[in-house]
Amino acid sequence: MRSSRARENASCPARIPKEALIAARSGFSPERAAWCGVLLNLGGVIGALTSTLLVARFGVFKVMTLMVAGGSLAVALLGYLYGSGGALYSGLAVIGLLVIGGQQNAPAISVQLYPQRMRSAGVGWQFAAGRFGSILGPIIGGRLLAANISIQLLFVLIAIPTLLSAGAYSVVGLLRQK
């Protein structure tokens, strides 16, 4: 007889978005849980399109700092929204709008940070750092889930690197003004 953990792992393909997996583990039906990933990414598309208009008016560093900082607050609060499907869906759409939408401006920052002769190397390092985070993040998140911490604490901890990146955008933006 297989354990419940083995059954859960066997029925969960590796490509299920982590938002849907956490929602399913929190008691949402698979159909409702799948909407979590959809709304997060839909918010990201809307945020990316909207942020291009804001960047043209206010500058990329200000827009990214505010979007990612606001997104980190939304991530920290997300764990408290798991009691209501509507609130959870809204929170995920806001996170997508702010965090994913803001991150889509990273190439615009690259143009401003790196001289033309070394821009491709700078962009390569930027994407490598992002890839490293996308590998390390799920490992850490999986360990936190395995430790059975609360969903609320999980999202507060996830928000910390997001807030640090907003701080980095702010500092670099301020240094570029001098």
PyMOL commands that set and color helices and strands:
alter all, ss='L'
color gray80, all
select helices_A, chain A and resi 4-10+18-25+30-58+60-81+85-103+106-113+116-146+151-177
alter helices_A, ss='H'
color red, helices_A
deselect
rebuild
show_as cartoon
